[in-house]
Amino acid sequence: MENKKDSTNYLHNVLLIGNPNVGKSLTFNKLTGLSATVSNYPGTTVDIDTGNFKIDGETIEITDPPGMYDLNTITEEERIAKLLLFSGDYDLVVHVIDAKNIDKSIDLTLQLIDAGTDVILVLNMIDELDCMGAKVDKEGLSAKLGIPVVLTSAANDIGLDELKNTILNYDDIKKNIDSNSKARIVIHYGNDLESSINKVESKLEHRYDEMTNRAVAILLLEGDKDIRNTVKKHEKNYADVFSLVDSIEKEYDDPIKYLTKLQLSKYALYFKDEFTTINKVKPQTNDDFKEKLSRLMIHPVYGLIILALVLYFGLYLFVGVLGAGYLVDFFEDVIFGEWINPFLTQIVLAVIPWKPIQDLFIGSYGIVTFGLSYGIGIIFPIVSLFFIVFSILEDSGYLPRLALLTDNAFKKIGLSGRSIIPMVLAVGCGSMATMTTRTLETNRERIIATILMALTIPCSAQLGVIMSLLSSHPITLWIWLGIIIFNFIVVGLIAKRFVPGSQASFFMELPPLRVPKPKHILKKTWTRVVMYIKELLPIFILISVLIWGLDLVGIFQLIIKLFNPIIQAIGLPTSTTQSFILGFFRRDFGAAGILKIRDTLTGVQLLVASVTLTLFVPCIAQFIVMIKERGVKIAVGIAILSIVLAFTAGFLLNLVLTTFGVVF
């Protein structure tokens, strides 16, 4: 392999890889501080974090791609991480794994070593290993692997300085290890597989710079599509190579990927037994409790009870009652109603004499009285509390268990348990959740998840407002929930039938349950709130300006008149039409508009409005992301379907309730 470090243009470019839930991104954040930026991998919507740190006058550039489990990847995110790994743009790889679960991650380290990659192994969460009373033979592990090993606890700033020094002085440290290591590990997959690997390797005429030809041969036998494309590009006799690979695959009863993974898992257990004392320590009572709680979380009955408690206390009481109730009332009535709006109204009236320009700032759709009042006064408190809840669920390790709990049910609608992560995130923000569908295995699963999120899942801001709308009649909240769940199931079953593709498989590692640290929860919440302010607040202002302009020339009122008959058909007064139109710009705008006039509506009308708005078109931001992720045809189709579904459901609900004389 070509050594770029011999070049005079050598820069320290480091790629940080590892499984999800091992503290990789936290390690990245601690190393780079506030120097991190986010970019998209070319041709995809996968976010890649980049940052740097300085040490001894040198600048170390670090890239943090999505998590990956194996070189032969499954999801789009893993694939992008692999493509970066073998892109030739990085001089060094830092592989972060969970020190307590070394046997679940070190197989990727072995693959990297076998591929000739310069790598540092980081055993993170070493503090949790210490709490177990277990130890790691760091020097012995390093000598056996033939690479530097660093013990860290990113959460407690342990070992990060050593990691920085190891990155900076990698060449010298590696040479010292090589000179002193007498019995380095040599990966051997068994005589039969090794013979097959050698046959394929001997057929490869091109010398691959970013990995050994042996690694290329292994990935070919494992059926890796990206490596097939690479080989097709570089090998003149690629047809002969592929023919040989296909013939070898037929000689085995099991997939070769399974056989290589099985052998690597044996090596992983060897390293755990030989170089750690994890299997020799007595499990602590606290760990026993966590293990019992973990089993309860994935139990088909008790797991649902725990989920109900999470939804009740986390979403209903914390986000709904506290956020959409008390905090929204305080922000809307006191902060904006008594302080900000009157103060800025006086200034605008005194400074600007022209009525149309006054309306731009303090009119019915003004930037202050409409955009900022809705965006900060109503939406901001709700979204902030949701981010707190989501961060707690994320850091505790509950979300992967929820994925496992829902896997069987989700398979009935064409999804896998992995889809629960975008679904939960959709309750926070549908736009962000639509982007995370790239983590799903198949295009079919990504399309079905996008449909369900757009048609049936309210964002946290809309959900909080709806809870506030229906709080005076609790029975209506349960009816609303039942209708939304019913639509979720029906739409899912229909989508499974008509969206082409195969059923996705499901594999997700369960991280240990942890007590979330308040400092990390607050930091994550603050980061997401800042993102909300930077990305969404300008949208609120832009919408205010747009609607002000449409209202100024009379177009907005014309649109309202055109929609009035449809709104009346579902039993709602025309005063609510504006809210539905605003709902297209922002879902929460629509619900917030209903909240403003809730005292003029009956309990039945509030329920019909809530159901219809929930099923109504995704907001413009989510619609744009849907176009970017799924294409114009699918995005427009989903939007049309949502309009039909929303008003059909609203019409039928109103018809049933009024026919039977139901009053709330």
For each residue, the residues with C-beta under 8 A, 3 or more apart:
1: 116 209 210 211 212
2: 209
3: 6
4: 7 10 88 91
5: 10 91 171
6: 3 10
7: 4 10
8:
9:
10: 4 5 6 7 91
11: 59 61 91
12: 58 59 60 61 91 92 167 168
13: 61 63 89 90 91 92
14: 60 61 62 63 90 91 92 93 94 167
15: 62 63 65 84 85 90 92 93 94
16: 24 27 28 62 63 64 65 93 94 96
17: 24 65 67 68 81 85 93 94 95 96 108
18: 22 24 67 68 95 96 97 105 108 122
19: 22 24 67 68 69 97 98 104 105 108 509
20: 24 67 509 511
21: 67 98 397 400 509 511
22: 18 19 67 96 97 98 105 124 125 511
23: 26 27 96 98 124 125 154 155
24: 16 17 18 19 20 27 28 64 67 96 124
25: 28 29 49 64
26: 23 29 30 154 155 520
27: 16 23 24 30 31 96 122 124 152 154 160 163
28: 16 24 25 31 32 36 49 51 62 64
29: 25 26 32 33 36
30: 26 27 33 154 157 160
31: 27 28 51 53 62 160 163 164
32: 28 29 35 36 51 52 53 62
33: 29 30 36 51 53
34:
35: 32 51 52 53
36: 28 29 32 33 49 50 51 64
37: 49 50 51
38: 47 48 49 50
39: 47 48 50
40: 44 45 46 47 48
41: 44 46 48 65 80 83 84
42:
43:
44: 40 41 76 80 438
45: 40 435 438 628 629
46: 40 41 65 66 76 77 80 438
47: 38 39 40 66 435
48: 38 39 40 41 63 64 65 66 80 84
49: 25 28 36 37 38 63 64
50: 36 37 38 39 61 62 63 64
51: 28 31 32 33 35 36 37 61 62 64
52: 32 35 59 60 61 62
53: 31 32 33 35 59 60 62 164
54: 57 58 59 60
55: 58 60 164 165 167 168
56: 168
57: 54
58: 12 54 55 168
59: 11 12 52 53 54
60: 12 14 52 53 54 55 164 167 168
61: 11 12 13 14 50 51 52
62: 14 15 16 28 31 32 50 51 52 53 94
63: 13 14 15 16 48 49 50 84 90
64: 16 24 25 28 36 48 49 50 51
65: 15 16 17 41 46 48 68 77 80 81 84
66: 46 47 48 77 78 80 81 439
67: 17 18 19 20 21 22 24 77 78 81
68: 17 18 19 65 73 77 78 81 82 108
69: 19 73 74 78 108 507 509
70: 73 74 78 107 108 111 261
71: 82 85 108 111 112 115 215 219 224
72: 219 222 223 224 257
73: 68 69 70 78 79 81 82 224 226
74: 69 70 78 441 505 507
75: 78 79 438 439 440 441
76: 44 46 79 80 438 439
77: 46 65 66 67 68 80 81 438 439
78: 66 67 68 69 70 73 74 75 81 82
79: 73 75 76 82 83 226
80: 41 44 46 48 65 66 76 77 83 84
81: 17 65 66 67 68 73 77 78 84 85
82: 68 71 73 78 79 85 86 226
83: 41 79 80 86 87 226
84: 15 41 48 63 65 80 81 87 89 90
85: 15 17 71 81 82 90 93 117
86: 82 83 210 211
87: 83 84 90 210
88: 4 209 210
89: 13 84
90: 13 14 15 63 84 85 87 93
91: 4 5 10 11 12 13 14 118
92: 12 13 14 15 118 119 120 167 170
93: 14 15 16 17 85 90 112 117 118 119 120
94: 14 15 16 17 62 119 120 122 163 167
95: 17 18 105 108 109 112 119 120 121 122
96: 16 17 18 22 23 24 27 122 124
97: 18 19 22 101 102 104 105 106 108 109 121 122 123 124
98: 19 21 22 23 101 102 104 105 123 124 125 511 512
99: 102 123 124 125 126 128 129 136 151
100: 125 128 129 132 134 278 512
101: 97 98 104 105 512
102: 97 98 99 105 106 123 136 268 271 272 276 278
103: 106 265 268 269 271 272
104: 19 97 98 101 268 509
105: 18 19 22 95 97 98 101 102 108 109 268
106: 97 102 103 109 110 121 267 268 271 272
107: 70 110 111 261 264 265 267 268
108: 17 18 19 68 69 70 71 95 97 105 111 112
109: 95 97 105 106 112 113 119 121 145 147
110: 106 107 113 114 185 187 264 267 268
111: 70 71 107 108 114 115 215 264
112: 71 93 95 108 109 115 117 119
113: 109 110 116 117 119 145 146 147 185 187
114: 110 111 187 212 214 215 218
115: 71 111 112 211 212 214 215
116: 1 113 211 212 215
117: 85 93 112 113 211
118: 91 92 93 170 174
119: 92 93 94 95 109 112 113 147
120: 92 93 94 95 147 148 149 150 163 166 167 170
121: 95 97 106 109 141 142 145 147 148 149 150
122: 18 27 94 95 96 97 149 150 151 152 159 163
123: 97 98 99 102 126 129 136 138 149 150 151 152
124: 22 23 24 27 96 97 98 99 152 153 154
125: 22 23 98 99 100 128 129 153 155
126: 99 123 129 130 136 151 152 153 158 159
127: 130 131 153 155 156 158
128: 99 100 125 131 132 153 512
129: 99 100 123 125 126 132 134 135 136 276 278
130: 126 127 133 134
131: 127 128 284
132: 100 128 129 278 281 284 287
133: 130 277 281 282 284
134: 100 129 130 276 277 278 280 281
135: 129 276 277
136: 99 102 123 126 129 141 151 275 276
137: 140 141 274 275 276
138: 123 141 142 149 151
139: 142 143
140: 137 143 144 274 275
141: 121 136 137 138 144 145 149 271 275
142: 121 138 139 145 146 147 148 149 177
143: 139 140 146 177 180 181 182 183 184
144: 140 141 181 183 184 185 271 274 275
145: 109 113 121 141 142 149 184 185
146: 113 142 143 177 178 181 184 185
147: 109 113 119 120 121 142 174 177
148: 120 121 142 166 170 173 174 177
149: 120 121 122 123 138 141 142 145
150: 120 121 122 123 159 162 163 166
151: 99 122 123 126 136 138 158 159 162
152: 27 122 123 124 126 158 159 160 162 163
153: 124 125 126 127 128 156 157 158 159
154: 23 26 27 30 124 157 158 160
155: 23 26 125 127 517 520
156: 127 153
157: 30 153 154 160
158: 126 127 151 152 153 154
159: 122 126 150 151 152 153 162 163
160: 27 30 31 152 154 157 163 164
161: 164 165
162: 150 151 152 159 165 166
163: 27 31 94 120 122 150 152 159 160 166 167
164: 31 53 55 60 160 161 167 168
165: 55 161 162 168 169
166: 120 148 150 162 163 169 170 173
167: 12 14 55 60 92 94 120 163 164 170
168: 12 55 56 58 60 164 165
169: 165 166 172 173
170: 92 118 120 148 166 167 173 174
171: 5 174 175
172: 169 175 176
173: 148 166 169 170 176 177
174: 118 147 148 170 171 177 178
175: 171 172 178 179
176: 172 173 179 180
177: 142 143 146 147 148 173 174 180 181
178: 146 174 175 181
179: 175 176
180: 143 176 177
181: 143 144 146 177 178 184
182: 143
183: 143 144
184: 143 144 145 146 181
185: 110 113 144 145 146 267
186:
187: 110 113 114 264 267
188: 194 263
189: 193 194 197 218 259 260 263
190: 193 194 259 263
191: 194 195
192: 195 196
193: 189 190 196 197 256 259 260 263
194: 188 189 190 191 197 198
195: 191 192 198 199
196: 192 193 199 200 221 248 251 256
197: 189 193 194 200 201 214 217 218 221
198: 194 195 201 202 217
199: 195 196 202 203 244 248
200: 196 197 203 204 217 220 221 241 244 245 248
201: 197 198 204 213 214 216 217
202: 198 199
203: 199 200 237 240 241 244
204: 200 201 208 213 216 217 231 235 241
205: 235 236 237
206: 231 234 235
207: 213
208: 204 211 212 213 215 216 230 234
209: 1 2 88
210: 1 86 87 88
211: 1 86 115 116 117 208 215 216
212: 1 114 115 116 208 215 216
213: 201 204 207 208 216 217
214: 114 115 197 201 217 218
215: 71 111 114 115 116 208 211 212 218 219
216: 201 204 208 211 212 213 219 220 227 230 231
217: 197 198 200 201 204 213 214 220 221
218: 114 189 197 214 215 221 222 260
219: 71 72 215 216 222 224 227
220: 200 216 217 223 224 227 228 231 241 242 245
221: 196 197 200 217 218 245 248 249 256 260
222: 72 218 219 255 256 257 260
223: 72 220 249 255 256 257
224: 71 72 73 219 220 227 228
225: 228 229
226: 73 79 82 83 229 230
227: 216 219 220 224 230 231
228: 220 224 225 231 232 242
229: 225 226 232 233
230: 208 216 226 227 233 234
231: 204 206 216 220 227 228 234 235 238 241 242
232: 228 229 235 238 242
233: 229 230
234: 206 208 230 231
235: 204 205 206 231 232 238 241
236: 205
237: 203 205 240 241
238: 231 232 235 241 242
239: 242 243
240: 203 237 243 244
241: 200 203 204 220 231 235 237 238 244 245
242: 220 228 231 232 238 239 245 246
243: 239 240 246 247
244: 199 200 203 240 241 247 248
245: 200 220 221 241 242 248 249
246: 242 243 249 250
247: 243 244 250 251
248: 196 199 200 221 244 245 251 252 256
249: 221 223 245 246 252 256
250: 246 247
251: 196 247 248
252: 248 249 255 256 259
253:
254: 258 259
255: 222 223 252 258 259
256: 193 196 221 222 223 248 249 252 259 260
257: 72 222 223 260 261
258: 254 255 261 262
259: 189 190 193 252 254 255 256 262 263
260: 189 193 218 221 222 256 257 263 264
261: 70 107 257 258 264 265
262: 258 259 265 266
263: 188 189 190 193 259 260 266 267
264: 107 110 111 187 260 261 267 268
265: 103 107 261 262 268 269
266: 262 263 269 270
267: 106 107 110 185 187 263 264 270 271
268: 102 103 104 105 106 107 110 264 265 271 272
269: 103 265 266 272 273
270: 266 267 273 274
271: 102 103 106 141 144 267 268 274 275 276
272: 102 103 106 268 269 275 276 278 279
273: 269 270 276 279
274: 137 140 144 270 271
275: 136 137 140 141 144 271 272
276: 102 129 134 135 136 137 271 272 273 279
277: 133 134 135 280 281
278: 100 102 129 132 134 272 281
279: 272 273 276
280: 134 277
281: 132 133 134 277 278
282: 133
283: 287 288 291
284: 131 132 133 287 288
285: 288 289
286: 289 290
287: 132 283 284 290 291
288: 283 284 285 291 292
289: 285 286 292 293
290: 286 287 293 294 512 513
291: 283 287 288 294 295
292: 288 289 295 296
293: 289 290 296 297 513
294: 290 291 297 298 397 401 510 513
295: 291 292 298 299
296: 292 293 299 302 303 306
297: 293 294 302 303 306 398 401 402 405
298: 294 295 303 401 404 405
299: 295 296 302 303 405
300: 303 304 405
301: 304 305
302: 296 297 299 305 306
303: 296 297 298 299 300 306 307 401 405
304: 300 301 307 308 405
305: 301 302 308 309
306: 296 297 302 303 309 310
307: 303 304 310 311 402 405
308: 304 305 311 312
309: 305 306 312 313
310: 306 307 313 314 315 393 398
311: 307 308 314 315 316
312: 308 309 315 316 317
313: 309 310 316 317 318
314: 310 311 317 318 319 389 392 393
315: 310 311 312 318 319 320 386 389 427 460 463
316: 311 312 313 319 320 321 467
317: 312 313 314 320 321 322
318: 313 314 315 321 322 323 385 388 389
319: 314 315 316 322 323 324 382 385 386 389 460 463 464 467
320: 315 316 317 323 324 325 463 464 467 468 471
321: 316 317 318 324 325 326 467 471
322: 317 318 319 325 326 327 385
323: 318 319 320 326 327 328 381 382 384 385 386 464
324: 319 320 321 327 328 381 382 463 464 465 467 468
325: 320 321 322 328 329 467 468 471
326: 321 322 323 329 330
327: 322 323 324 330 331 381 382 385
328: 323 324 325 331 332 377 378 381 382 464 465 468
329: 325 326 332 333 334
330: 326 327 333 334 335
331: 327 328 334 335 336 376 377 378 380 381
332: 328 329 335 336 337 373 377 378
333: 329 330 336 337 338
334: 329 330 331 337 338 339
335: 330 331 332 338 339 340 377
336: 331 332 333 339 340 341 372 373 376 377
337: 332 333 334 341
338: 333 334 335 342
339: 334 335 336 342 343
340: 335 336 343 344 368 372
341: 336 337 344 345 362 368 369 373
342: 338 339 345 346
343: 339 340 346 347
344: 340 341 347 348 361 362 368
345: 341 342 348 349 362 368 369
346: 342 343 349 350
347: 343 344 350 351
348: 344 345 351 352 358 361 362 368
349: 345 346 352 358 362
350: 346 347
351: 347 348
352: 348 349 357 358 361
353:
354: 357 358
355: 358 359
356: 359 360 552
357: 352 354 360 361
358: 348 349 352 354 355 361 362 363
359: 355 356 362 363 364 365 366 548 552
360: 356 357 363 366 367 545 548
361: 344 348 352 357 358 366 367 368 369
362: 341 344 345 348 349 358 359 366 368 369
363: 358 359 360 366 369 370 548
364: 359 369 370 551
365: 359 370 371 544 547 548 551 556
366: 359 360 361 362 363 369 370 371 544 548
367: 360 361 370 371 372 541 544 545
368: 340 341 344 345 348 361 362 371 372 373
369: 341 345 361 362 363 364 366 372 373
370: 363 364 365 366 367 373 374 544 547
371: 365 366 367 368 374 375 540 541 543 544
372: 336 340 367 368 369 375 376 377 537 540 541
373: 332 336 341 368 369 370 376 377 378
374: 370 371 377 378 379 540 586 588 589 592
375: 371 372 378 379 380 536 537 540 541
376: 331 336 372 373 379 380 537
377: 328 331 332 335 336 372 373 374 380
378: 328 331 332 373 374 375 381 382 461 465 588 592 595
379: 374 375 376 382 383 461 536 540 586 588 592
380: 331 375 376 377 383 384 529 532
381: 323 324 327 328 331 378 384 385
382: 319 323 324 327 328 378 379 385 386 460 461 463 464 465 588
383: 379 380 386 387 428 429 460 461 529 532
384: 323 380 381 387 388 525 529 532
385: 318 319 322 323 327 381 382 388 389 460 464
386: 315 319 323 382 383 389 390 427 428 460 464
387: 383 384 390 391 428 524 525 528 529 532
388: 318 384 385 391 392 521 525
389: 314 315 318 319 385 386 392 393
390: 386 387 393 394 424 425 428
391: 387 388 394 395 516 520 521 524 525 528
392: 314 388 389 395 396 516 521
393: 310 314 389 390 396 398 399 402 424
394: 390 391 399 524
395: 391 392 514 516 517 520 521 524
396: 392 393 513 514 515 516
397: 21 294 400 401 510 511 512 513 514
398: 297 310 393 401 402 513
399: 393 394 402 403 420 421 424
400: 21 397 403 404 508 509 510 511
401: 294 297 298 303 397 398 404 405 510
402: 297 307 393 398 399 405 406 417 420 424
403: 399 400 406 407 417 418 419 420 421 506 508
404: 298 400 401 407 417 508 510
405: 297 298 299 300 303 304 307 401 402 417
406: 402 403 409 410 417 420
407: 403 404 410 411 416 417 506
408: 411 412
409: 406 412 413
410: 406 407 413 415 416 417 419 420
411: 407 408 414 415 416 503 506
412: 408 409 492 493 496
413: 409 410 448 452 489 492 493 495 496
414: 411 444 445 448 492 495 496 499 503
415: 410 411 418 419 440 445 448 449 492 504
416: 407 410 411 419 440 441 445 503 504 505 506
417: 402 403 404 405 406 407 410 420 506 508
418: 403 415 421 439 440 441 445 504 506 508
419: 403 410 415 416 422 423 437 440 445 448 449
420: 399 402 403 406 410 417 423 424
421: 399 403 418 424 425 436 439
422: 419 425 426 433 434 436 437 439 440 449 453
423: 419 420 426 427 433 449 452 453 457
424: 390 393 399 402 420 421 427 428
425: 390 421 422 428 429 432 433 436
426: 422 423 429 430 433 434 453 457 459
427: 315 386 423 424 457 458 459 460 463
428: 383 386 387 390 424 425 432 433 459 460
429: 383 425 426 432 433 459 460 532
430: 426 433 434 453 454 457 459 587 618 619 622
431: 434 435 619 621 622 624 625
432: 425 428 429 435 436
433: 422 423 425 426 428 429 430 436 437 453 457
434: 422 426 430 431 437 450 453 454 622 625 626 629
435: 45 47 431 432 438 625 629
436: 421 422 425 432 433 439
437: 419 422 433 434 440 445 446 449 450 453 629
438: 44 45 46 75 76 77 435 446 629
439: 66 75 76 77 418 421 422 436
440: 75 415 416 418 419 422 437 445 446 449 504
441: 74 75 416 418 445 504 505
442: 445 446 501 502 504
443: 446 447 501
444: 414 447 448 499 500 501 502 504
445: 414 415 416 418 419 437 440 441 442 448 449 501 504
446: 437 438 440 442 443 449 450 629 630
447: 443 444 450 451 495 499 501 630 634
448: 413 414 415 419 444 445 451 452 492 495 496 499
449: 415 419 422 423 437 440 445 446 452 453
450: 434 437 446 447 453 454 626 629 630 634 638
451: 447 448 454 455 491 495 499 638 641
452: 413 423 448 449 455 456 457 488 491 492 495
453: 422 423 426 430 433 434 437 449 450 456 457 618
454: 430 434 450 451 617 618 622 626 638 639 642
455: 451 452 487 491 615 638 641 642 645
456: 452 453 484 487 488 491 614 615
457: 423 426 427 430 433 452 453 488
458: 427 462 463 466 484 587 591 614
459: 426 427 428 429 430 462 463 587 588 619
460: 315 319 382 383 385 386 427 428 429 463 464
461: 378 379 382 383 464 465 587 588 591 592
462: 458 459 465 466 587 588 590 591 613 614
463: 315 319 320 324 382 427 458 459 460 466 467
464: 319 320 323 324 328 382 385 386 460 461 467 468
465: 324 328 378 382 461 462 468 469 588 591 592 594 595
466: 458 462 463 469 470 480 591 610 613 614
467: 316 319 320 321 324 325 463 464 470 471 477
468: 320 324 325 328 464 465 471 595
469: 465 466 591 594 595 598 606 609 610
470: 466 467 473 474 476 477 480 606 607 610
471: 320 321 325 467 468 474 477
472: 603
473: 470 476 477 603 606 607 664
474: 470 471 477 478
475: 478 479 664
476: 470 473 479 480 603 606 607 610 664
477: 467 470 471 473 474 480 481
478: 474 475 481 482
479: 475 476 482 483 607
480: 466 470 476 477 483 484 607 610 611 614
481: 477 478 484 485
482: 478 479 485 486
483: 479 480 486 487 611 649 653
484: 456 458 480 481 487 488 611 614 615
485: 481 482 488 489
486: 482 483 489 490
487: 455 456 483 484 490 491 615 645 649
488: 452 456 457 484 485 491 492
489: 413 485 486 492 493
490: 486 487 493 494
491: 451 452 455 456 487 488 494 495 645
492: 412 413 414 415 448 452 488 489 495 496
493: 412 413 489 490 496 497
494: 490 491 497 498
495: 413 414 447 448 451 452 491 492 498 499
496: 412 413 414 448 492 493 499
497: 493 494
498: 494 495
499: 414 444 447 448 451 495 496
500: 444
501: 442 443 444 445 447
502: 442 444
503: 411 414 416
504: 415 416 418 440 441 442 444 445
505: 74 416 441
506: 403 407 411 416 417 418
507: 69 74
508: 400 403 404 417 418
509: 19 20 21 69 104 400
510: 294 397 400 401 404
511: 20 21 22 98 397 400 514
512: 98 100 101 128 290 397
513: 290 293 294 396 397 398
514: 395 396 397 511
515: 396
516: 391 392 395 396 520 521
517: 155 395 520 521
518: 521 522
519: 522 523
520: 26 155 391 395 516 517 523 524
521: 388 391 392 395 516 517 518 524 525
522: 518 519 525 526
523: 519 520 526 527
524: 387 391 394 395 520 521 527 528
525: 384 387 388 391 521 522 528 529
526: 522 523 529 530
527: 523 524 530 531
528: 387 391 524 525 531 532
529: 380 383 384 387 525 526 532 533
530: 526 527 533 534
531: 527 528 534 535
532: 380 383 384 387 429 528 529 535 536 537
533: 529 530 536 537
534: 530 531 537 538
535: 531 532 538 539
536: 375 379 532 533 539 540 621
537: 372 375 376 532 533 534 540 541
538: 534 535 541 542
539: 535 536 542 543 585 586 621
540: 371 372 374 375 379 536 537 543 544 586
541: 367 371 372 375 537 538 544 545
542: 538 539 545 546
543: 371 539 540 546 547 582 585 586 589
544: 365 366 367 370 371 540 541 547 548
545: 360 367 541 542 548 549
546: 542 543 549 550 585
547: 365 370 543 544 550 551 556 582 585
548: 359 360 363 365 366 544 545 551 552
549: 545 546 552 553
550: 546 547 553 555 556 559
551: 364 365 547 548 554 555 556 557
552: 356 359 548 549
553: 549 550
554: 551 557 558
555: 550 551 558 559
556: 365 547 550 551 559 560 581
557: 551 554 560 561
558: 554 555 561 562
559: 550 555 556 562 563 581
560: 556 557 563 564 574 577 578 581
561: 557 558 564
562: 558 559
563: 559 560 566 567 577 580 581
564: 560 561 567 568 574 577
565: 568 569
566: 563 569 570 647
567: 563 564 570 572 573 574 576 577 580
568: 564 565 571 572 573 574
569: 565 566 647 651
570: 566 567 608 612 647 650 651 653 654
571: 568 604 605 608 650 654 658
572: 567 568 576 601 605 608 609 612 650
573: 567 568 576 600 601 605
574: 560 564 567 568 577
575: 578 597 600
576: 567 572 573 579 580 593 594 597 601 605 609
577: 560 563 564 567 574 580 581
578: 560 575 581 582 593
579: 576 582 583 589 590 591 592 593 594 609 613
580: 563 567 576 577 583 584 590 612 613 616
581: 556 559 560 563 577 578 584 585 590
582: 543 547 578 579 585 586 589 590 593
583: 579 580 586 587 589 590 591 593 613 616 617 619
584: 580 581 590 616 617 619 620
585: 539 543 546 547 581 582 589 619 620
586: 374 379 539 540 543 582 583 589 590 619 620 621
587: 430 458 459 461 462 583 590 591 613 616 618 619 622
588: 374 378 379 382 459 461 462 465 591 592 619
589: 374 543 579 582 583 585 586 592 593 619
590: 462 579 580 581 582 583 584 586 587 593 594 613 616
591: 458 461 462 465 466 469 579 583 587 588 594 595 610 613
592: 374 378 379 461 465 579 588 589 595 596
593: 576 578 579 582 583 589 590 596 597
594: 465 469 576 579 590 591 597 598 601 606 609 610 613
595: 378 465 468 469 591 592 598
596: 592 593
597: 575 576 593 594 600 601
598: 469 594 595 601 606
599:
600: 573 575 597
601: 572 573 576 594 597 598 605 606 609
602: 605 606 663 664
603: 472 473 476 606 607 663 664
604: 571 607 608 654 657 658 662 663 664
605: 571 572 573 576 601 602 608 609
606: 469 470 473 476 594 598 601 602 603 609 610 664
607: 470 473 476 479 480 603 604 610 611 653 657 664
608: 570 571 572 604 605 611 612 650 653 654 657
609: 469 572 576 579 594 601 605 606 612 613 650
610: 466 469 470 476 480 591 594 606 607 613 614
611: 480 483 484 607 608 614 615 649 650 653
612: 570 572 580 608 609 615 616 646 647 649 650
613: 462 466 579 580 583 587 590 591 594 609 610 616 646
614: 456 458 462 466 480 484 610 611 646
615: 455 456 484 487 611 612 642 645 646 649 650
616: 580 583 584 587 590 612 613 642 643 646
617: 454 583 584 623 639 642 643 646
618: 430 453 454 587 622 623 626 638 639 642
619: 430 431 459 583 584 585 586 587 588 589 622 623
620: 584 585 586 623 624
621: 431 536 539 586 624 625
622: 430 431 434 454 587 618 619 625 626
623: 617 618 619 620 626 627 635 639
624: 431 620 621 627 628
625: 431 434 435 621 622 628 629
626: 434 450 454 618 622 623 629 630 634 635 638
627: 623 624 630 631 632 635
628: 45 624 625
629: 45 434 435 437 438 446 450 625 626
630: 446 447 450 626 627 634 635 638
631: 627 634 635
632: 627 635 636
633: 636 637
634: 447 450 626 630 631 637 638
635: 623 626 627 630 631 632 638 639
636: 632 633 639 640
637: 633 634 640 641
638: 450 451 454 455 618 626 630 634 635 641 642
639: 454 617 618 623 635 636 642 643
640: 636 637 643 644
641: 451 455 637 638 644 645
642: 454 455 615 616 617 618 638 639 645 646
643: 616 617 639 640 646 647
644: 640 641 647 648
645: 455 487 491 615 641 642 648 649
646: 612 613 614 615 616 617 642 643 649 650
647: 566 569 570 612 643 644 650 651
648: 644 645 651 652
649: 483 487 611 612 615 645 646 652 653
650: 570 571 572 608 609 611 612 615 646 647 653 654
651: 569 570 647 648 654 655
652: 648 649 655 656
653: 483 570 607 608 611 649 650 656 657
654: 570 571 604 608 650 651 657 658
655: 651 652 658 659
656: 652 653 659 660 662
657: 604 607 608 653 654 660 662
658: 571 604 654 655 661 662
659: 655 656
660: 656 657
661: 658
662: 604 656 657 658
663: 602 603 604
664: 473 475 476 602 603 604 606 607
